[in-house]
Amino acid sequence: MFNAGDKVRIVACADDPRAVGKTGRIVDEVAPGPLTGGRWTVNGISIWIAPVLCHGHELQKI
């Protein structure tokens, strides 16, 4: 489980493979629901990569 503002490393990302290996911050204030398909929103990855949606198993808390 993640909280808003948690710093995470992206170990896999079906939404945008360019994000793999990079770090970002969790945006969601609550656990993800059906709108995002159960995926967490990660932002602040890079100026070239928009916020991505990742499943919890694709993220590692730093």
PDBQT receptor file of N, H, CA, C and O in Angstrom, charges set to zero:
ATOM      1  N   MET A   1       0.841  -1.182   0.000  1.00  0.00    +0.000 N 
ATOM      2  CA  MET A   1       0.000   0.000   0.000  1.00  0.00    +0.000 C 
ATOM      3  C   MET A   1       0.886   1.246   0.000  1.00  0.00    +0.000 C 
ATOM      4  O   MET A   1       1.902   1.302   0.693  1.00  0.00    +0.000 OA
ATOM      5  N   PHE A   2       0.491   2.218  -0.772  1.00  0.00    +0.000 N 
ATOM      6  H   PHE A   2      -0.335   2.172  -1.335  1.00  0.00    +0.000 HD
ATOM      7  CA  PHE A   2       1.248   3.458  -0.891  1.00  0.00    +0.000 C 
ATOM      8  C   PHE A   2       0.392   4.631  -0.410  1.00  0.00    +0.000 C 
ATOM      9  O   PHE A   2      -0.834   4.541  -0.344  1.00  0.00    +0.000 OA
ATOM     10  N   ASN A   3       1.060   5.719  -0.080  1.00  0.00    +0.000 N 
ATOM     11  H   ASN A   3       2.055   5.792  -0.134  1.00  0.00    +0.000 HD
ATOM     12  CA  ASN A   3       0.389   6.958   0.309  1.00  0.00    +0.000 C 
ATOM     13  C   ASN A   3       0.828   8.074  -0.629  1.00  0.00    +0.000 C 
ATOM     14  O   ASN A   3       1.896   8.005  -1.237  1.00  0.00    +0.000 OA
ATOM     15  N   ALA A   4      -0.008   9.101  -0.738  1.00  0.00    +0.000 N 
ATOM     16  H   ALA A   4      -0.875   9.156  -0.244  1.00  0.00    +0.000 HD
ATOM     17  CA  ALA A   4       0.342  10.255  -1.581  1.00  0.00    +0.000 C 
ATOM     18  C   ALA A   4       1.683  10.823  -1.126  1.00  0.00    +0.000 C 
ATOM     19  O   ALA A   4       1.916  11.023   0.066  1.00  0.00    +0.000 OA
ATOM     20  N   GLY A   5       2.548  11.076  -2.084  1.00  0.00    +0.000 N 
ATOM     21  H   GLY A   5       2.359  10.913  -3.053  1.00  0.00    +0.000 HD
ATOM     22  CA  GLY A   5       3.854  11.650  -1.785  1.00  0.00    +0.000 C 
ATOM     23  C   GLY A   5       4.960  10.639  -1.588  1.00  0.00    +0.000 C 
ATOM     24  O   GLY A   5       6.130  11.018  -1.535  1.00  0.00    +0.000 OA
ATOM     25  N   ASP A   6       4.621   9.342  -1.476  1.00  0.00    +0.000 N 
ATOM     26  H   ASP A   6       3.671   9.035  -1.519  1.00  0.00    +0.000 HD
ATOM     27  CA  ASP A   6       5.655   8.315  -1.333  1.00  0.00    +0.000 C 
ATOM     28  C   ASP A   6       6.543   8.299  -2.568  1.00  0.00    +0.000 C 
ATOM     29  O   ASP A   6       6.057   8.357  -3.697  1.00  0.00    +0.000 OA
ATOM     30  N   LYS A   7       7.852   8.221  -2.341  1.00  0.00    +0.000 N 
ATOM     31  H   LYS A   7       8.247   8.174  -1.423  1.00  0.00    +0.000 HD
ATOM     32  CA  LYS A   7       8.792   8.123  -3.445  1.00  0.00    +0.000 C 
ATOM     33  C   LYS A   7       8.939   6.650  -3.807  1.00  0.00    +0.000 C 
ATOM     34  O   LYS A   7       9.157   5.809  -2.935  1.00  0.00    +0.000 OA
ATOM     35  N   VAL A   8       8.816   6.342  -5.101  1.00  0.00    +0.000 N 
ATOM     36  H   VAL A   8       8.639   7.025  -5.809  1.00  0.00    +0.000 HD
ATOM     37  CA  VAL A   8       8.866   4.953  -5.564  1.00  0.00    +0.000 C 
ATOM     38  C   VAL A   8       9.798   4.809  -6.762  1.00  0.00    +0.000 C 
ATOM     39  O   VAL A   8      10.011   5.749  -7.527  1.00  0.00    +0.000 OA
ATOM     40  N   ARG A   9      10.347   3.600  -6.901  1.00  0.00    +0.000 N 
ATOM     41  H   ARG A   9      10.173   2.836  -6.280  1.00  0.00    +0.000 HD
ATOM     42  CA  ARG A   9      11.114   3.239  -8.096  1.00  0.00    +0.000 C 
ATOM     43  C   ARG A   9      10.195   2.373  -8.947  1.00  0.00    +0.000 C 
ATOM     44  O   ARG A   9       9.516   1.485  -8.432  1.00  0.00    +0.000 OA
ATOM     45  N   ILE A  10      10.178   2.629 -10.229  1.00  0.00    +0.000 N 
ATOM     46  H   ILE A  10      10.730   3.351 -10.647  1.00  0.00    +0.000 HD
ATOM     47  CA  ILE A  10       9.329   1.876 -11.152  1.00  0.00    +0.000 C 
ATOM     48  C   ILE A  10      10.146   0.701 -11.673  1.00  0.00    +0.000 C 
ATOM     49  O   ILE A  10      11.120   0.889 -12.402  1.00  0.00    +0.000 OA
ATOM     50  N   VAL A  11       9.744  -0.523 -11.294  1.00  0.00    +0.000 N 
ATOM     51  H   VAL A  11       8.954  -0.676 -10.702  1.00  0.00    +0.000 HD
ATOM     52  CA  VAL A  11      10.479  -1.720 -11.712  1.00  0.00    +0.000 C 
ATOM     53  C   VAL A  11       9.895  -2.331 -12.984  1.00  0.00    +0.000 C 
ATOM     54  O   VAL A  11      10.568  -3.101 -13.670  1.00  0.00    +0.000 OA
ATOM     55  N   ALA A  12       8.654  -1.992 -13.299  1.00  0.00    +0.000 N 
ATOM     56  H   ALA A  12       8.107  -1.366 -12.742  1.00  0.00    +0.000 HD
ATOM     57  CA  ALA A  12       7.996  -2.413 -14.540  1.00  0.00    +0.000 C 
ATOM     58  C   ALA A  12       6.843  -1.448 -14.760  1.00  0.00    +0.000 C 
ATOM     59  O   ALA A  12       6.297  -0.902 -13.802  1.00  0.00    +0.000 OA
ATOM     60  N   CYS A  13       6.468  -1.234 -16.020  1.00  0.00    +0.000 N 
ATOM     61  H   CYS A  13       6.912  -1.678 -16.799  1.00  0.00    +0.000 HD
ATOM     62  CA  CYS A  13       5.349  -0.325 -16.296  1.00  0.00    +0.000 C 
ATOM     63  C   CYS A  13       4.783  -0.611 -17.679  1.00  0.00    +0.000 C 
ATOM     64  O   CYS A  13       5.389  -0.282 -18.699  1.00  0.00    +0.000 OA
ATOM     65  N   ALA A  14       3.612  -1.229 -17.691  1.00  0.00    +0.000 N 
ATOM     66  H   ALA A  14       3.119  -1.496 -16.863  1.00  0.00    +0.000 HD
ATOM     67  CA  ALA A  14       2.961  -1.532 -18.965  1.00  0.00    +0.000 C 
ATOM     68  C   ALA A  14       2.463  -0.253 -19.639  1.00  0.00    +0.000 C 
ATOM     69  O   ALA A  14       2.344  -0.207 -20.864  1.00  0.00    +0.000 OA
ATOM     70  N   ASP A  15       2.173   0.780 -18.856  1.00  0.00    +0.000 N 
ATOM     71  H   ASP A  15       2.270   0.743 -17.862  1.00  0.00    +0.000 HD
ATOM     72  CA  ASP A  15       1.660   2.045 -19.382  1.00  0.00    +0.000 C 
ATOM     73  C   ASP A  15       2.702   2.773 -20.230  1.00  0.00    +0.000 C 
ATOM     74  O   ASP A  15       2.371   3.291 -21.297  1.00  0.00    +0.000 OA
ATOM     75  N   ASP A  16       3.954   2.821 -19.771  1.00  0.00    +0.000 N 
ATOM     76  H   ASP A  16       4.222   2.401 -18.904  1.00  0.00    +0.000 HD
ATOM     77  CA  ASP A  16       5.036   3.487 -20.505  1.00  0.00    +0.000 C 
ATOM     78  C   ASP A  16       6.364   2.836 -20.134  1.00  0.00    +0.000 C 
ATOM     79  O   ASP A  16       6.928   3.155 -19.088  1.00  0.00    +0.000 OA
ATOM     80  N   PRO A  17       6.873   1.937 -20.959  1.00  0.00    +0.000 N 
ATOM     81  CA  PRO A  17       8.122   1.219 -20.656  1.00  0.00    +0.000 C 
ATOM     82  C   PRO A  17       9.332   2.139 -20.448  1.00  0.00    +0.000 C 
ATOM     83  O   PRO A  17      10.312   1.718 -19.835  1.00  0.00    +0.000 OA
ATOM     84  N   ARG A  18       9.288   3.372 -20.939  1.00  0.00    +0.000 N 
ATOM     85  H   ARG A  18       8.491   3.713 -21.437  1.00  0.00    +0.000 HD
ATOM     86  CA  ARG A  18      10.411   4.301 -20.738  1.00  0.00    +0.000 C 
ATOM     87  C   ARG A  18      10.590   4.668 -19.274  1.00  0.00    +0.000 C 
ATOM     88  O   ARG A  18      11.660   5.131 -18.881  1.00  0.00    +0.000 OA
ATOM     89  N   ALA A  19       9.554   4.468 -18.456  1.00  0.00    +0.000 N 
ATOM     90  H   ALA A  19       8.684   4.092 -18.775  1.00  0.00    +0.000 HD
ATOM     91  CA  ALA A  19       9.605   4.839 -17.037  1.00  0.00    +0.000 C 
ATOM     92  C   ALA A  19      10.337   3.809 -16.181  1.00  0.00    +0.000 C 
ATOM     93  O   ALA A  19      10.696   4.102 -15.041  1.00  0.00    +0.000 OA
ATOM     94  N   VAL A  20      10.564   2.606 -16.712  1.00  0.00    +0.000 N 
ATOM     95  H   VAL A  20      10.272   2.368 -17.639  1.00  0.00    +0.000 HD
ATOM     96  CA  VAL A  20      11.214   1.545 -15.937  1.00  0.00    +0.000 C 
ATOM     97  C   VAL A  20      12.608   1.980 -15.489  1.00  0.00    +0.000 C 
ATOM     98  O   VAL A  20      13.402   2.479 -16.286  1.00  0.00    +0.000 OA
ATOM     99  N   GLY A  21      12.894   1.782 -14.197  1.00  0.00    +0.000 N 
ATOM    100  H   GLY A  21      12.250   1.377 -13.549  1.00  0.00    +0.000 HD
ATOM    101  CA  GLY A  21      14.189   2.146 -13.629  1.00  0.00    +0.000 C 
ATOM    102  C   GLY A  21      14.246   3.560 -13.088  1.00  0.00    +0.000 C 
ATOM    103  O   GLY A  21      15.222   3.932 -12.438  1.00  0.00    +0.000 OA
ATOM    104  N   LYS A  22      13.222   4.353 -13.343  1.00  0.00    +0.000 N 
ATOM    105  H   LYS A  22      12.429   4.051 -13.872  1.00  0.00    +0.000 HD
ATOM    106  CA  LYS A  22      13.200   5.742 -12.879  1.00  0.00    +0.000 C 
ATOM    107  C   LYS A  22      12.420   5.843 -11.566  1.00  0.00    +0.000 C 
ATOM    108  O   LYS A  22      11.732   4.901 -11.172  1.00  0.00    +0.000 OA
ATOM    109  N   THR A  23      12.531   6.979 -10.901  1.00  0.00    +0.000 N 
ATOM    110  H   THR A  23      13.090   7.744 -11.221  1.00  0.00    +0.000 HD
ATOM    111  CA  THR A  23      11.804   7.207  -9.661  1.00  0.00    +0.000 C 
ATOM    112  C   THR A  23      10.780   8.308  -9.852  1.00  0.00    +0.000 C 
ATOM    113  O   THR A  23      10.913   9.155 -10.735  1.00  0.00    +0.000 OA
ATOM    114  N   GLY A  24       9.762   8.283  -9.014  1.00  0.00    +0.000 N 
ATOM    115  H   GLY A  24       9.655   7.595  -8.297  1.00  0.00    +0.000 HD
ATOM    116  CA  GLY A  24       8.714   9.298  -9.045  1.00  0.00    +0.000 C 
ATOM    117  C   GLY A  24       7.970   9.300  -7.722  1.00  0.00    +0.000 C 
ATOM    118  O   GLY A  24       8.375   8.632  -6.771  1.00  0.00    +0.000 OA
ATOM    119  N   ARG A  25       6.885  10.049  -7.664  1.00  0.00    +0.000 N 
ATOM    120  H   ARG A  25       6.555  10.592  -8.436  1.00  0.00    +0.000 HD
ATOM    121  CA  ARG A  25       6.088  10.140  -6.447  1.00  0.00    +0.000 C 
ATOM    122  C   ARG A  25       4.651   9.721  -6.724  1.00  0.00    +0.000 C 
ATOM    123  O   ARG A  25       4.098   9.999  -7.789  1.00  0.00    +0.000 OA
ATOM    124  N   ILE A  26       4.055   9.043  -5.738  1.00  0.00    +0.000 N 
ATOM    125  H   ILE A  26       4.504   8.817  -4.874  1.00  0.00    +0.000 HD
ATOM    126  CA  ILE A  26       2.656   8.633  -5.819  1.00  0.00    +0.000 C 
ATOM    127  C   ILE A  26       1.766   9.870  -5.708  1.00  0.00    +0.000 C 
ATOM    128  O   ILE A  26       1.987  10.712  -4.837  1.00  0.00    +0.000 OA
ATOM    129  N   VAL A  27       0.777   9.987  -6.567  1.00  0.00    +0.000 N 
ATOM    130  H   VAL A  27       0.597   9.303  -7.274  1.00  0.00    +0.000 HD
ATOM    131  CA  VAL A  27      -0.143  11.124  -6.586  1.00  0.00    +0.000 C 
ATOM    132  C   VAL A  27      -1.420  10.824  -5.815  1.00  0.00    +0.000 C 
ATOM    133  O   VAL A  27      -1.975  11.715  -5.173  1.00  0.00    +0.000 OA
ATOM    134  N   ASP A  28      -1.894   9.583  -5.868  1.00  0.00    +0.000 N 
ATOM    135  H   ASP A  28      -1.442   8.859  -6.390  1.00  0.00    +0.000 HD
ATOM    136  CA  ASP A  28      -3.203   9.211  -5.329  1.00  0.00    +0.000 C 
ATOM    137  C   ASP A  28      -3.307   9.401  -3.813  1.00  0.00    +0.000 C 
ATOM    138  O   ASP A  28      -2.430   8.981  -3.058  1.00  0.00    +0.000 OA
ATOM    139  N   GLU A  29      -4.405  10.046  -3.385  1.00  0.00    +0.000 N 
ATOM    140  H   GLU A  29      -5.117  10.387  -3.999  1.00  0.00    +0.000 HD
ATOM    141  CA  GLU A  29      -4.689  10.240  -1.964  1.00  0.00    +0.000 C 
ATOM    142  C   GLU A  29      -5.347   8.999  -1.365  1.00  0.00    +0.000 C 
ATOM    143  O   GLU A  29      -5.246   8.764  -0.161  1.00  0.00    +0.000 OA
ATOM    144  N   VAL A  30      -6.016   8.208  -2.195  1.00  0.00    +0.000 N 
ATOM    145  H   VAL A  30      -6.098   8.399  -3.173  1.00  0.00    +0.000 HD
ATOM    146  CA  VAL A  30      -6.696   6.989  -1.753  1.00  0.00    +0.000 C 
ATOM    147  C   VAL A  30      -6.260   5.830  -2.645  1.00  0.00    +0.000 C 
ATOM    148  O   VAL A  30      -5.685   6.033  -3.714  1.00  0.00    +0.000 OA
ATOM    149  N   ALA A  31      -6.543   4.619  -2.187  1.00  0.00    +0.000 N 
ATOM    150  H   ALA A  31      -7.011   4.455  -1.318  1.00  0.00    +0.000 HD
ATOM    151  CA  ALA A  31      -6.194   3.434  -2.989  1.00  0.00    +0.000 C 
ATOM    152  C   ALA A  31      -6.884   3.504  -4.347  1.00  0.00    +0.000 C 
ATOM    153  O   ALA A  31      -8.025   3.959  -4.431  1.00  0.00    +0.000 OA
ATOM    154  N   PRO A  32      -6.218   3.066  -5.404  1.00  0.00    +0.000 N 
ATOM    155  CA  PRO A  32      -6.801   3.130  -6.748  1.00  0.00    +0.000 C 
ATOM    156  C   PRO A  32      -8.046   2.259  -6.877  1.00  0.00    +0.000 C 
ATOM    157  O   PRO A  32      -8.169   1.220  -6.229  1.00  0.00    +0.000 OA
ATOM    158  N   GLY A  33      -8.949   2.701  -7.715  1.00  0.00    +0.000 N 
ATOM    159  H   GLY A  33      -8.849   3.545  -8.241  1.00  0.00    +0.000 HD
ATOM    160  CA  GLY A  33     -10.207   1.999  -7.923  1.00  0.00    +0.000 C 
ATOM    161  C   GLY A  33     -10.408   1.589  -9.367  1.00  0.00    +0.000 C 
ATOM    162  O   GLY A  33      -9.445   1.482 -10.126  1.00  0.00    +0.000 OA
ATOM    163  N   PRO A  34     -11.651   1.360  -9.749  1.00  0.00    +0.000 N 
ATOM    164  CA  PRO A  34     -11.952   0.878 -11.102  1.00  0.00    +0.000 C 
ATOM    165  C   PRO A  34     -11.636   1.890 -12.211  1.00  0.00    +0.000 C 
ATOM    166  O   PRO A  34     -11.374   1.488 -13.345  1.00  0.00    +0.000 OA
ATOM    167  N   LEU A  35     -11.655   3.173 -11.912  1.00  0.00    +0.000 N 
ATOM    168  H   LEU A  35     -11.867   3.499 -10.991  1.00  0.00    +0.000 HD
ATOM    169  CA  LEU A  35     -11.370   4.188 -12.925  1.00  0.00    +0.000 C 
ATOM    170  C   LEU A  35      -9.960   4.032 -13.495  1.00  0.00    +0.000 C 
ATOM    171  O   LEU A  35      -9.747   4.215 -14.693  1.00  0.00    +0.000 OA
ATOM    172  N   THR A  36      -9.002   3.696 -12.636  1.00  0.00    +0.000 N 
ATOM    173  H   THR A  36      -9.175   3.548 -11.662  1.00  0.00    +0.000 HD
ATOM    174  CA  THR A  36      -7.612   3.524 -13.085  1.00  0.00    +0.000 C 
ATOM    175  C   THR A  36      -7.243   2.055 -13.257  1.00  0.00    +0.000 C 
ATOM    176  O   THR A  36      -6.083   1.733 -13.513  1.00  0.00    +0.000 OA
ATOM    177  N   GLY A  37      -8.206   1.178 -13.121  1.00  0.00    +0.000 N 
ATOM    178  H   GLY A  37      -9.149   1.440 -12.913  1.00  0.00    +0.000 HD
ATOM    179  CA  GLY A  37      -7.918  -0.246 -13.267  1.00  0.00    +0.000 C 
ATOM    180  C   GLY A  37      -7.075  -0.788 -12.132  1.00  0.00    +0.000 C 
ATOM    181  O   GLY A  37      -6.339  -1.757 -12.317  1.00  0.00    +0.000 OA
ATOM    182  N   GLY A  38      -7.171  -0.176 -10.958  1.00  0.00    +0.000 N 
ATOM    183  H   GLY A  38      -7.769   0.611 -10.808  1.00  0.00    +0.000 HD
ATOM    184  CA  GLY A  38      -6.398  -0.628  -9.801  1.00  0.00    +0.000 C 
ATOM    185  C   GLY A  38      -4.939  -0.213  -9.850  1.00  0.00    +0.000 C 
ATOM    186  O   GLY A  38      -4.111  -0.778  -9.135  1.00  0.00    +0.000 OA
ATOM    187  N   ARG A  39      -4.610   0.769 -10.686  1.00  0.00    +0.000 N 
ATOM    188  H   ARG A  39      -5.283   1.227 -11.267  1.00  0.00    +0.000 HD
ATOM    189  CA  ARG A  39      -3.216   1.211 -10.838  1.00  0.00    +0.000 C 
ATOM    190  C   ARG A  39      -2.979   2.534 -10.115  1.00  0.00    +0.000 C 
ATOM    191  O   ARG A  39      -3.877   3.370 -10.012  1.00  0.00    +0.000 OA
ATOM    192  N   TRP A  40      -1.775   2.707  -9.624  1.00  0.00    +0.000 N 
ATOM    193  H   TRP A  40      -1.045   2.028  -9.707  1.00  0.00    +0.000 HD
ATOM    194  CA  TRP A  40      -1.363   3.926  -8.934  1.00  0.00    +0.000 C 
ATOM    195  C   TRP A  40      -0.848   4.943  -9.949  1.00  0.00    +0.000 C 
ATOM    196  O   TRP A  40      -0.246   4.568 -10.955  1.00  0.00    +0.000 OA
ATOM    197  N   THR A  41      -1.081   6.225  -9.688  1.00  0.00    +0.000 N 
ATOM    198  H   THR A  41      -1.569   6.530  -8.870  1.00  0.00    +0.000 HD
ATOM    199  CA  THR A  41      -0.574   7.299 -10.544  1.00  0.00    +0.000 C 
ATOM    200  C   THR A  41       0.775   7.749  -9.999  1.00  0.00    +0.000 C 
ATOM    201  O   THR A  41       0.889   8.118  -8.830  1.00  0.00    +0.000 OA
ATOM    202  N   VAL A  42       1.800   7.716 -10.854  1.00  0.00    +0.000 N 
ATOM    203  H   VAL A  42       1.707   7.416 -11.803  1.00  0.00    +0.000 HD
ATOM    204  CA  VAL A  42       3.157   8.130 -10.473  1.00  0.00    +0.000 C 
ATOM    205  C   VAL A  42       3.535   9.328 -11.331  1.00  0.00    +0.000 C 
ATOM    206  O   VAL A  42       3.432   9.283 -12.557  1.00  0.00    +0.000 OA
ATOM    207  N   ASN A  43       3.973  10.397 -10.679  1.00  0.00    +0.000 N 
ATOM    208  H   ASN A  43       4.056  10.433  -9.683  1.00  0.00    +0.000 HD
ATOM    209  CA  ASN A  43       4.322  11.639 -11.367  1.00  0.00    +0.000 C 
ATOM    210  C   ASN A  43       5.746  12.042 -10.989  1.00  0.00    +0.000 C 
ATOM    211  O   ASN A  43       6.344  11.459 -10.084  1.00  0.00    +0.000 OA
ATOM    212  N   GLY A  44       6.278  13.033 -11.681  1.00  0.00    +0.000 N 
ATOM    213  H   GLY A  44       5.792  13.506 -12.416  1.00  0.00    +0.000 HD
ATOM    214  CA  GLY A  44       7.605  13.550 -11.373  1.00  0.00    +0.000 C 
ATOM    215  C   GLY A  44       8.714  12.621 -11.829  1.00  0.00    +0.000 C 
ATOM    216  O   GLY A  44       9.792  12.600 -11.236  1.00  0.00    +0.000 OA
ATOM    217  N   ILE A  45       8.460  11.865 -12.862  1.00  0.00    +0.000 N 
ATOM    218  H   ILE A  45       7.584  11.882 -13.344  1.00  0.00    +0.000 HD
ATOM    219  CA  ILE A  45       9.430  10.883 -13.355  1.00  0.00    +0.000 C 
ATOM    220  C   ILE A  45      10.511  11.579 -14.178  1.00  0.00    +0.000 C 
ATOM    221  O   ILE A  45      11.704  11.382 -13.948  1.00  0.00    +0.000 OA
ATOM    222  N   SER A  46      10.086  12.382 -15.125  1.00  0.00    +0.000 N 
ATOM    223  H   SER A  46       9.117  12.542 -15.312  1.00  0.00    +0.000 HD
ATOM    224  CA  SER A  46      10.995  13.061 -16.039  1.00  0.00    +0.000 C 
ATOM    225  C   SER A  46      10.210  14.142 -16.781  1.00  0.00    +0.000 C 
ATOM    226  O   SER A  46       8.986  14.065 -16.877  1.00  0.00    +0.000 OA
ATOM    227  N   ILE A  47      10.900  15.135 -17.300  1.00  0.00    +0.000 N 
ATOM    228  H   ILE A  47      11.895  15.198 -17.222  1.00  0.00    +0.000 HD
ATOM    229  CA  ILE A  47      10.178  16.144 -18.080  1.00  0.00    +0.000 C 
ATOM    230  C   ILE A  47       9.707  15.564 -19.412  1.00  0.00    +0.000 C 
ATOM    231  O   ILE A  47       8.829  16.131 -20.062  1.00  0.00    +0.000 OA
ATOM    232  N   TRP A  48      10.286  14.439 -19.816  1.00  0.00    +0.000 N 
ATOM    233  H   TRP A  48      10.999  13.978 -19.288  1.00  0.00    +0.000 HD
ATOM    234  CA  TRP A  48       9.916  13.801 -21.079  1.00  0.00    +0.000 C 
ATOM    235  C   TRP A  48       8.853  12.717 -20.930  1.00  0.00    +0.000 C 
ATOM    236  O   TRP A  48       8.302  12.236 -21.920  1.00  0.00    +0.000 OA
ATOM    237  N   ILE A  49       8.566  12.331 -19.670  1.00  0.00    +0.000 N 
ATOM    238  H   ILE A  49       9.014  12.721 -18.865  1.00  0.00    +0.000 HD
ATOM    239  CA  ILE A  49       7.601  11.263 -19.418  1.00  0.00    +0.000 C 
ATOM    240  C   ILE A  49       6.448  11.814 -18.586  1.00  0.00    +0.000 C 
ATOM    241  O   ILE A  49       6.655  12.316 -17.482  1.00  0.00    +0.000 OA
ATOM    242  N   ALA A  50       5.244  11.717 -19.120  1.00  0.00    +0.000 N 
ATOM    243  H   ALA A  50       5.077  11.309 -20.017  1.00  0.00    +0.000 HD
ATOM    244  CA  ALA A  50       4.041  12.171 -18.417  1.00  0.00    +0.000 C 
ATOM    245  C   ALA A  50       3.753  11.232 -17.241  1.00  0.00    +0.000 C 
ATOM    246  O   ALA A  50       4.344  10.156 -17.154  1.00  0.00    +0.000 OA
ATOM    247  N   PRO A  51       2.854  11.628 -16.342  1.00  0.00    +0.000 N 
ATOM    248  CA  PRO A  51       2.479  10.717 -15.255  1.00  0.00    +0.000 C 
ATOM    249  C   PRO A  51       2.015   9.370 -15.825  1.00  0.00    +0.000 C 
ATOM    250  O   PRO A  51       1.341   9.315 -16.854  1.00  0.00    +0.000 OA
ATOM    251  N   VAL A  52       2.389   8.292 -15.138  1.00  0.00    +0.000 N 
ATOM    252  H   VAL A  52       2.937   8.336 -14.302  1.00  0.00    +0.000 HD
ATOM    253  CA  VAL A  52       2.047   6.951 -15.599  1.00  0.00    +0.000 C 
ATOM    254  C   VAL A  52       1.179   6.238 -14.562  1.00  0.00    +0.000 C 
ATOM    255  O   VAL A  52       1.147   6.615 -13.391  1.00  0.00    +0.000 OA
ATOM    256  N   LEU A  53       0.484   5.209 -15.015  1.00  0.00    +0.000 N 
ATOM    257  H   LEU A  53       0.510   4.903 -15.967  1.00  0.00    +0.000 HD
ATOM    258  CA  LEU A  53      -0.321   4.357 -14.145  1.00  0.00    +0.000 C 
ATOM    259  C   LEU A  53       0.392   3.017 -14.017  1.00  0.00    +0.000 C 
ATOM    260  O   LEU A  53       0.708   2.380 -15.021  1.00  0.00    +0.000 OA
ATOM    261  N   CYS A  54       0.646   2.589 -12.781  1.00  0.00    +0.000 N 
ATOM    262  H   CYS A  54       0.389   3.106 -11.965  1.00  0.00    +0.000 HD
ATOM    263  CA  CYS A  54       1.351   1.330 -12.533  1.00  0.00    +0.000 C 
ATOM    264  C   CYS A  54       0.644   0.526 -11.455  1.00  0.00    +0.000 C 
ATOM    265  O   CYS A  54       0.119   1.084 -10.491  1.00  0.00    +0.000 OA
ATOM    266  N   HIS A  55       0.635  -0.788 -11.625  1.00  0.00    +0.000 N 
ATOM    267  H   HIS A  55       1.060  -1.242 -12.408  1.00  0.00    +0.000 HD
ATOM    268  CA  HIS A  55       0.115  -1.677 -10.597  1.00  0.00    +0.000 C 
ATOM    269  C   HIS A  55       1.087  -1.673  -9.414  1.00  0.00    +0.000 C 
ATOM    270  O   HIS A  55       2.271  -1.377  -9.571  1.00  0.00    +0.000 OA
ATOM    271  N   GLY A  56       0.576  -2.000  -8.247  1.00  0.00    +0.000 N 
ATOM    272  H   GLY A  56      -0.386  -2.241  -8.119  1.00  0.00    +0.000 HD
ATOM    273  CA  GLY A  56       1.405  -2.015  -7.037  1.00  0.00    +0.000 C 
ATOM    274  C   GLY A  56       2.620  -2.913  -7.138  1.00  0.00    +0.000 C 
ATOM    275  O   GLY A  56       3.672  -2.583  -6.591  1.00  0.00    +0.000 OA
ATOM    276  N   HIS A  57       2.503  -4.052  -7.829  1.00  0.00    +0.000 N 
ATOM    277  H   HIS A  57       1.649  -4.321  -8.274  1.00  0.00    +0.000 HD
ATOM    278  CA  HIS A  57       3.645  -4.969  -7.962  1.00  0.00    +0.000 C 
ATOM    279  C   HIS A  57       4.721  -4.436  -8.918  1.00  0.00    +0.000 C 
ATOM    280  O   HIS A  57       5.819  -4.988  -8.986  1.00  0.00    +0.000 OA
ATOM    281  N   GLU A  58       4.409  -3.369  -9.652  1.00  0.00    +0.000 N 
ATOM    282  H   GLU A  58       3.517  -2.921  -9.597  1.00  0.00    +0.000 HD
ATOM    283  CA  GLU A  58       5.385  -2.760 -10.558  1.00  0.00    +0.000 C 
ATOM    284  C   GLU A  58       6.186  -1.645  -9.884  1.00  0.00    +0.000 C 
ATOM    285  O   GLU A  58       7.075  -1.053 -10.496  1.00  0.00    +0.000 OA
ATOM    286  N   LEU A  59       5.862  -1.364  -8.610  1.00  0.00    +0.000 N 
ATOM    287  H   LEU A  59       5.140  -1.846  -8.113  1.00  0.00    +0.000 HD
ATOM    288  CA  LEU A  59       6.492  -0.263  -7.882  1.00  0.00    +0.000 C 
ATOM    289  C   LEU A  59       7.232  -0.771  -6.655  1.00  0.00    +0.000 C 
ATOM    290  O   LEU A  59       6.849  -1.769  -6.045  1.00  0.00    +0.000 OA
ATOM    291  N   GLN A  60       8.309  -0.057  -6.303  1.00  0.00    +0.000 N 
ATOM    292  H   GLN A  60       8.621   0.755  -6.798  1.00  0.00    +0.000 HD
ATOM    293  CA  GLN A  60       9.089  -0.384  -5.111  1.00  0.00    +0.000 C 
ATOM    294  C   GLN A  60       9.266   0.908  -4.322  1.00  0.00    +0.000 C 
ATOM    295  O   GLN A  60       9.802   1.892  -4.830  1.00  0.00    +0.000 OA
ATOM    296  N   LYS A  61       8.804   0.890  -3.063  1.00  0.00    +0.000 N 
ATOM    297  H   LYS A  61       8.368   0.091  -2.650  1.00  0.00    +0.000 HD
ATOM    298  CA  LYS A  61       8.925   2.086  -2.215  1.00  0.00    +0.000 C 
ATOM    299  C   LYS A  61      10.392   2.319  -1.883  1.00  0.00    +0.000 C 
ATOM    300  O   LYS A  61      11.131   1.385  -1.571  1.00  0.00    +0.000 OA
ATOM    301  N   ILE A  62      10.800   3.582  -1.956  1.00  0.00    +0.000 N 
ATOM    302  H   ILE A  62      10.201   4.341  -2.210  1.00  0.00    +0.000 HD
ATOM    303  CA  ILE A  62      12.201   3.941  -1.656  1.00  0.00    +0.000 C 
ATOM    304  C   ILE A  62      12.263   4.506  -0.245  1.00  0.00    +0.000 C 
ATOM    305  O   ILE A  62      13.339   4.876   0.225  1.00  0.00    +0.000 OA
TER     306      ILE A  62
